[in-house]
Amino acid sequence: MPSEKKPTRYIMKKNVRNIILFDDNEVRKHLMPFTYTRPTALLRVGITTISEKWQSMLGEATYSYLTVRYLKKKYPLRVRRTTNLMVAGHVIPTPELAQQVLDLELGEALMVGEELIAFNGTAHDFDTRHYTRIVYPKNLPLIVKRLYDIFEFNGVVLAQDFDRLTAGRESQPLSATNTVIGDPSRIFIEEGAYVEGAMLNTNEGPIYIGKDVEVMEGACIRGGFAACHDAKVRIGAKVYGATTLGPHVKIGGEVENTVFIGYSNKAHDGFLGDAVIGEWCNIGGGTSASNLKNDYGEIKLWNYASKRFERTGLQFCGLFMGDHSKIGVNGMINTATVLGVGVNIHGAGFPRNFVASFQEGSSAAGFKNVPLETFYTIAERVMARRNIPLTDVDRDIYKAIYNIRDRYK
């Protein structure tokens, strides 16, 4: 593990596992801009984050993250002198895979080809890749390696999460004002949720309505669909699977096969499909993002690791929007567009398919840098609406991203 400027904090609870969800640094670059601001394990795929899945399946333990240096103050690493269970943060667990991880003996590694999934041993042996024995998964897991894997895997993982989160539990009753198409047992409503006058179709996947979620009248939802706590689906929204709304997300208009990590809004009309939206983003009314080229050809997508547009093998691919980015009203977004952190797009016309972090402007007027203090001011206003402060630790993270962004243009 990389050396720390501060002394390593050691865990003294001998009878509790110490589990570290580690970033694969190369994979992390491929998953930017979302991994600019969070460890890989905090990406949301399905209903919960990858980290929450591992914690649910691995059980009681001390959990921490091995990630890039500038994120460590917010996501501290905790290491034991003797043994740690190292788990890859970009791998989607299943109960079977989690059990294999728990069964690893000291010095054993679980691998897929050359890719490490988990290791039980000392920090030194993890750093030097010194394994006494290598074992392999009984079934190949889903491994998130590219941005589009998030929405490509979302339907399958959402159904798995639904079964895990609802097993042995009873849903809150569904109001008779709603229309259900398909199996009503594939709808689960948590306490405090409000669902009235909606059309809910479970033929293609389950529907999960989290705590204190509001689904307004006239909304049409086809599973798989998940709305995490405090999310809102506005009047007349048209939602196709597989779509996930993270906490406090608000949507309207037409949304298809999209993952909102959390705390973002697309509250008005306009289309968004085959997309991933970070936290604290806002998409203005009437804005639509294309997910299909006019010639129906293969899509190329900006890759932060290679610093170029790469073939995806996909025909459908939409918008990837880093944290704290904004698009004004009636915006037009090209197929397979990547926006970095703190991007502000406004005005007419299609902006280019990649806009680097902390840029503001339009296709007509061009783009200019957003001063860091201006970004902080806007971020404070946005976060204050959810009673969440922009901390000094957050400021340091955005400052670090601001200083390294030119490396990935």
C-alpha positions as CSV (number, residue, x, y, z in Angstrom):
1,M,0.0,0.0,0.0
2,P,1.3,3.5,-0.7
3,S,3.1,5.1,2.2
4,E,1.2,7.7,4.3
5,K,2.5,11.1,5.5
6,K,0.6,10.5,8.7
7,P,1.1,7.5,10.9
8,T,-1.1,4.6,9.9
9,R,-4.1,4.0,12.2
10,Y,-4.2,0.4,13.4
11,I,-7.3,-1.4,14.3
12,M,-7.2,-3.1,17.7
13,K,-10.4,-5.2,17.6
14,K,-8.8,-8.6,17.1
15,N,-12.1,-10.5,16.8
16,V,-13.5,-8.3,14.0
17,R,-12.3,-8.6,10.4
18,N,-10.6,-5.6,8.8
19,I,-11.9,-5.2,5.3
20,I,-10.4,-2.7,2.8
21,L,-12.2,-2.0,-0.4
22,F,-9.3,-1.0,-2.8
23,D,-9.2,0.9,-6.0
24,D,-7.5,-0.6,-9.0
25,N,-5.7,2.6,-10.1
26,E,-6.0,1.8,-13.8
27,V,-9.6,0.9,-13.6
28,R,-10.2,4.0,-11.5
29,K,-9.0,6.2,-14.4
30,H,-11.3,4.5,-16.9
31,L,-14.2,5.3,-14.5
32,M,-13.5,9.0,-14.3
33,P,-15.2,11.5,-13.9
34,F,-17.1,9.6,-11.3
35,T,-14.0,8.3,-9.5
36,Y,-12.6,11.8,-9.4
37,T,-14.7,12.4,-6.3
38,R,-15.2,9.0,-4.7
39,P,-13.6,5.5,-4.3
40,T,-14.7,3.0,-6.9
41,A,-16.7,1.1,-4.4
42,L,-19.0,4.0,-3.9
43,L,-20.4,3.9,-7.4
44,R,-24.0,3.0,-7.5
45,V,-25.0,0.0,-9.7
46,G,-28.5,-1.5,-9.1
47,I,-30.1,-0.2,-5.9
48,T,-27.1,0.2,-3.6
49,T,-23.5,1.2,-4.0
50,I,-20.9,-1.6,-4.6
51,S,-19.6,-0.9,-1.1
52,E,-23.0,-1.4,0.5
53,K,-23.4,-4.8,-1.4
54,W,-20.1,-6.1,-0.1
55,Q,-20.9,-4.9,3.5
56,S,-24.3,-6.6,3.3
57,M,-22.7,-9.9,2.2
58,L,-19.4,-9.9,4.1
59,G,-21.1,-9.0,7.4
60,E,-19.8,-7.3,10.5
61,A,-16.3,-5.9,10.1
62,T,-14.3,-2.7,10.0
63,Y,-14.5,-1.2,6.5
64,S,-12.3,1.4,4.9
65,Y,-11.0,2.4,1.4
66,L,-7.7,2.3,-0.3
67,T,-7.9,5.1,-2.9
68,V,-6.0,8.0,-4.3
69,R,-4.2,10.3,-1.9
70,Y,-6.4,13.4,-2.2
71,L,-9.5,11.4,-1.3
72,K,-8.0,9.7,1.8
73,K,-9.0,12.4,4.3
74,K,-12.6,12.0,3.5
75,Y,-12.3,8.2,3.0
76,P,-9.5,7.1,5.4
77,L,-7.6,3.9,5.2
78,R,-7.4,1.7,8.2
79,V,-4.8,-1.1,8.2
80,R,-4.0,-3.9,10.6
81,R,-0.4,-5.0,11.2
82,T,-1.3,-8.6,10.9
83,T,-3.9,-9.4,8.3
84,N,-6.4,-7.5,6.2
85,L,-9.1,-8.7,3.8
86,M,-8.5,-6.7,0.6
87,V,-11.5,-6.6,-1.8
88,A,-11.7,-5.0,-5.2
89,G,-14.1,-2.0,-5.2
90,H,-15.1,-2.4,-8.8
91,V,-16.4,-6.0,-8.6
92,I,-20.1,-6.6,-8.1
93,P,-20.5,-9.3,-5.4
94,T,-22.9,-12.2,-5.2
95,P,-23.5,-14.3,-2.1
96,E,-21.5,-17.1,-3.6
97,L,-18.5,-14.8,-4.4
98,A,-18.7,-13.2,-1.0
99,Q,-18.5,-16.6,0.7
100,Q,-15.4,-17.4,-1.4
101,V,-13.8,-14.2,-0.2
102,L,-14.7,-15.0,3.5
103,D,-13.2,-18.5,3.0
104,L,-9.8,-17.2,1.9
105,E,-7.0,-18.5,4.1
106,L,-4.0,-16.3,5.1
107,G,-2.0,-15.6,2.0
108,E,-4.6,-16.7,-0.5
109,A,-5.8,-14.5,-3.4
110,L,-9.0,-14.8,-5.4
111,M,-8.4,-13.8,-9.0
112,V,-10.0,-13.7,-12.5
113,G,-7.2,-14.1,-14.9
114,E,-4.6,-11.5,-13.9
115,E,-7.2,-9.4,-12.0
116,L,-7.2,-9.5,-8.2
117,I,-10.7,-9.8,-6.7
118,A,-9.7,-10.3,-3.1
119,F,-6.7,-11.1,-0.9
120,N,-6.3,-12.2,2.7
121,G,-3.0,-11.2,4.2
122,T,-0.6,-8.5,5.2
123,A,-0.3,-5.0,3.7
124,H,3.3,-5.9,2.5
125,D,2.2,-9.0,0.7
126,F,-0.7,-7.1,-0.9
127,D,1.7,-4.4,-2.1
128,T,4.2,-6.9,-3.5
129,R,1.5,-9.2,-4.9
130,H,3.0,-12.1,-2.9
131,Y,0.3,-14.8,-2.7
132,T,0.8,-18.3,-1.2
133,R,-2.1,-19.7,-3.3
134,I,-4.5,-18.4,-6.0
135,V,-8.1,-19.5,-6.2
136,Y,-10.7,-18.7,-8.8
137,P,-14.4,-17.8,-8.6
138,K,-16.9,-20.6,-9.2
139,N,-18.8,-18.2,-11.5
140,L,-17.4,-15.1,-13.2
141,P,-18.6,-11.9,-11.5
142,L,-19.7,-8.7,-13.1
143,I,-16.7,-6.4,-13.1
144,V,-17.1,-2.6,-13.7
145,K,-14.3,-1.5,-16.0
146,R,-15.8,1.2,-18.2
147,L,-18.3,4.0,-17.7
148,Y,-21.0,2.2,-19.7
149,D,-20.8,-0.9,-17.6
150,I,-22.7,1.0,-14.9
151,F,-25.9,1.2,-17.0
152,E,-25.2,-2.0,-18.9
153,F,-25.2,-4.0,-15.7
154,N,-27.9,-2.0,-13.9
155,G,-30.9,-4.2,-14.8
156,V,-29.3,-7.5,-13.7
157,V,-27.8,-6.0,-10.5
158,L,-31.0,-4.1,-9.6
159,A,-33.0,-7.4,-9.7
160,Q,-30.4,-9.1,-7.5
161,D,-30.5,-6.1,-5.0
162,F,-34.3,-6.2,-5.0
163,D,-34.3,-9.9,-4.0
164,R,-31.7,-9.3,-1.3
165,L,-33.2,-6.2,0.2
166,T,-36.8,-7.5,0.3
167,A,-36.2,-11.1,1.3
168,G,-38.4,-12.1,4.3
169,R,-39.9,-8.5,4.5
170,E,-43.4,-7.2,3.9
171,S,-44.0,-4.2,1.6
172,Q,-46.1,-1.3,2.7
173,P,-49.5,-1.5,1.0
174,L,-49.9,-0.1,-2.5
175,S,-52.8,2.4,-2.8
176,A,-55.7,1.4,-5.0
177,T,-55.3,4.6,-7.0
178,N,-52.4,3.0,-8.8
179,T,-52.6,0.7,-11.8
180,V,-50.4,-2.4,-11.7
181,I,-49.4,-4.4,-14.8
182,G,-47.6,-7.7,-14.1
183,D,-46.8,-9.3,-10.8
184,P,-47.7,-7.0,-7.8
185,S,-45.3,-9.0,-5.6
186,R,-42.4,-7.5,-7.6
187,I,-43.3,-4.1,-6.2
188,F,-41.8,-3.2,-2.8
189,I,-42.6,0.0,-0.9
190,E,-40.7,1.2,2.1
191,E,-42.1,3.1,5.1
192,G,-43.0,6.7,4.5
193,A,-43.3,6.4,0.7
194,Y,-46.1,8.1,-1.2
195,V,-47.3,6.5,-4.4
196,E,-50.6,7.6,-5.8
197,G,-52.2,7.5,-9.3
198,A,-49.2,5.9,-11.0
199,M,-48.9,3.1,-13.5
200,L,-46.4,0.4,-12.5
201,N,-45.3,-2.4,-14.8
202,T,-43.3,-5.2,-13.4
203,N,-43.2,-7.5,-16.5
204,E,-39.6,-6.5,-17.3
205,G,-38.3,-6.1,-13.8
206,P,-39.0,-5.3,-10.2
207,I,-39.9,-1.9,-8.8
208,Y,-38.4,-0.7,-5.5
209,I,-39.7,2.4,-3.8
210,G,-37.5,3.5,-0.9
211,K,-38.2,5.3,2.3
212,D,-39.9,8.6,2.0
213,V,-39.9,8.5,-1.8
214,E,-42.7,10.4,-3.6
215,V,-44.1,9.0,-6.9
216,M,-46.6,11.6,-8.1
217,E,-49.8,11.0,-10.0
218,G,-49.6,10.2,-13.7
219,A,-46.1,8.8,-13.5
220,C,-45.6,5.7,-15.7
221,I,-42.8,3.4,-14.5
222,R,-41.6,0.2,-16.1
223,G,-39.3,-2.0,-14.1
224,G,-36.6,-2.6,-13.3
225,F,-36.7,0.6,-11.3
226,A,-35.4,1.7,-8.0
227,A,-35.9,5.0,-6.1
228,C,-33.7,5.3,-3.1
229,H,-34.7,7.3,0.0
230,D,-36.2,10.7,-0.5
231,A,-36.2,10.5,-4.3
232,K,-39.1,12.1,-6.3
233,V,-40.8,11.1,-9.6
234,R,-42.8,14.0,-10.8
235,I,-46.2,14.3,-12.4
236,G,-46.4,12.5,-15.8
237,A,-42.9,11.2,-15.8
238,K,-42.2,8.3,-18.2
239,V,-39.6,6.0,-16.8
240,Y,-38.2,2.9,-18.5
241,G,-36.0,0.2,-17.0
242,A,-33.4,-0.3,-15.9
243,T,-33.3,3.0,-14.0
244,T,-32.0,3.8,-10.6
245,L,-32.6,7.1,-8.6
246,G,-30.1,7.5,-5.8
247,P,-31.0,9.4,-2.6
248,H,-32.8,12.8,-3.0
249,V,-32.8,12.5,-6.9
250,K,-35.7,14.2,-8.6
251,I,-36.8,13.3,-12.1
252,G,-39.5,14.3,-14.7
253,G,-39.9,13.9,-18.4
254,E,-38.5,10.7,-20.1
255,V,-35.8,8.6,-18.5
256,E,-34.5,5.2,-19.7
257,N,-31.7,2.9,-18.5
258,T,-30.1,5.6,-16.4
259,V,-28.3,5.6,-13.1
260,F,-28.4,8.7,-10.9
261,I,-25.8,8.3,-8.1
262,G,-27.6,10.7,-5.8
263,Y,-28.7,14.3,-5.0
264,S,-29.2,15.3,-8.6
265,N,-32.2,16.7,-10.6
266,K,-33.7,16.2,-14.0
267,A,-37.1,17.6,-12.9
268,H,-38.6,18.6,-16.2
269,D,-39.4,17.4,-19.7
270,G,-36.7,16.2,-22.0
271,F,-35.1,12.8,-22.7
272,L,-32.2,11.0,-20.9
273,G,-31.2,7.5,-21.7
274,D,-28.3,5.0,-21.3
275,A,-26.7,7.5,-19.0
276,V,-24.9,7.9,-15.7
277,I,-25.4,11.1,-13.6
278,G,-23.2,12.0,-10.6
279,E,-24.1,13.9,-7.5
280,W,-25.3,17.5,-7.2
281,C,-26.0,17.8,-11.0
282,N,-28.9,19.7,-12.5
283,I,-30.4,19.2,-16.0
284,G,-32.6,22.1,-17.1
285,G,-36.1,21.9,-18.5
286,G,-36.4,20.8,-22.1
287,T,-32.9,19.4,-22.2
288,S,-32.5,16.2,-24.2
289,A,-29.4,14.0,-24.5
290,S,-29.0,11.7,-27.5
291,N,-28.2,8.1,-27.0
292,L,-28.2,7.0,-30.6
293,K,-26.2,8.3,-33.6
294,N,-28.2,9.4,-36.7
295,D,-26.3,6.7,-38.8
296,Y,-27.0,4.0,-36.1
297,G,-23.2,3.4,-36.0
298,E,-21.0,2.2,-33.3
299,I,-20.4,4.8,-30.6
300,K,-17.0,6.2,-29.5
301,L,-16.6,7.5,-25.9
302,W,-14.0,9.7,-24.3
303,N,-11.7,7.7,-22.0
304,Y,-9.8,9.5,-19.3
305,A,-7.1,6.8,-19.1
306,S,-6.2,6.8,-22.8
307,K,-7.0,10.5,-23.3
308,R,-8.9,9.8,-26.5
309,F,-12.2,8.6,-27.9
310,E,-12.5,4.8,-27.8
311,R,-14.8,2.3,-29.5
312,T,-17.4,0.9,-27.2
313,G,-19.1,-1.7,-29.3
314,L,-22.4,0.0,-28.3
315,Q,-25.2,1.4,-30.5
316,F,-26.9,3.1,-27.5
317,C,-24.9,5.4,-25.2
318,G,-25.9,8.7,-23.7
319,L,-24.6,11.2,-21.2
320,F,-22.0,10.8,-18.4
321,M,-22.1,13.8,-16.1
322,G,-19.6,14.3,-13.3
323,D,-20.5,15.8,-9.9
324,H,-21.6,19.4,-9.6
325,S,-22.2,19.8,-13.4
326,K,-25.1,21.7,-14.8
327,I,-27.0,21.9,-18.2
328,G,-29.3,24.9,-18.8
329,V,-32.8,24.9,-20.2
330,N,-33.4,23.5,-23.7
331,G,-29.9,22.1,-23.8
332,M,-28.9,19.7,-26.6
333,I,-26.4,17.0,-25.8
334,N,-24.7,14.8,-28.4
335,T,-24.6,11.0,-28.2
336,A,-22.0,9.7,-25.8
337,T,-21.0,13.0,-24.1
338,V,-18.7,13.0,-21.1
339,L,-18.8,16.0,-18.8
340,G,-16.2,16.4,-16.0
341,V,-16.6,17.8,-12.5
342,G,-18.1,21.3,-12.2
343,V,-19.0,21.8,-15.8
344,N,-21.7,24.4,-16.6
345,I,-23.3,24.3,-20.1
346,H,-25.7,26.8,-21.3
347,G,-26.9,28.4,-24.6
348,A,-27.9,26.9,-27.9
349,G,-26.2,24.3,-30.0
350,F,-24.5,20.9,-29.2
351,P,-21.4,21.2,-27.1
352,R,-18.5,18.9,-27.9
353,N,-18.6,15.3,-26.8
354,F,-16.0,15.8,-24.0
355,V,-15.9,18.9,-21.7
356,A,-13.1,18.9,-19.1
357,S,-13.7,19.7,-15.5
358,F,-14.4,23.2,-14.3
359,Q,-15.4,24.6,-17.7
360,E,-18.3,26.9,-18.5
361,G,-19.9,28.0,-21.8
362,S,-21.6,26.8,-24.9
363,S,-20.9,25.6,-28.4
364,A,-21.6,29.0,-29.8
365,A,-19.6,31.2,-27.3
366,G,-16.9,28.6,-26.5
367,F,-15.7,27.5,-23.1
368,K,-13.7,29.1,-20.3
369,N,-12.3,28.1,-17.0
370,V,-14.5,28.4,-13.9
371,P,-12.5,30.0,-11.0
372,L,-12.3,27.7,-8.0
373,E,-13.9,30.2,-5.7
374,T,-16.8,30.6,-8.1
375,F,-17.3,26.9,-8.1
376,Y,-17.2,26.7,-4.3
377,T,-19.9,29.5,-4.1
378,I,-22.3,27.6,-6.4
379,A,-21.6,24.2,-4.7
380,E,-22.4,25.7,-1.3
381,R,-25.8,27.1,-2.6
382,V,-26.7,23.7,-4.2
383,M,-25.8,21.6,-1.2
384,A,-27.4,24.0,1.3
385,R,-30.8,23.0,-0.3
386,R,-30.3,19.6,1.2
387,N,-28.8,21.0,4.5
388,I,-25.4,19.5,3.6
389,P,-22.4,21.7,4.1
390,L,-19.4,22.0,1.7
391,T,-16.7,21.1,4.1
392,D,-13.0,22.1,4.1
393,V,-12.3,18.5,3.2
394,D,-14.6,18.7,0.2
395,R,-12.8,22.0,-0.9
396,D,-9.4,20.3,-0.7
397,I,-10.7,17.4,-2.9
398,Y,-12.0,19.8,-5.6
399,K,-8.8,21.8,-5.4
400,A,-6.8,18.7,-6.1
401,I,-9.1,17.8,-9.1
402,Y,-8.7,21.4,-10.3
403,N,-5.0,21.1,-10.3
404,I,-4.8,17.7,-12.1
405,R,-7.6,18.1,-14.6
406,D,-5.2,19.1,-17.4
407,R,-3.6,15.7,-17.3
408,Y,-6.8,14.2,-18.7
409,K,-7.6,16.5,-21.6
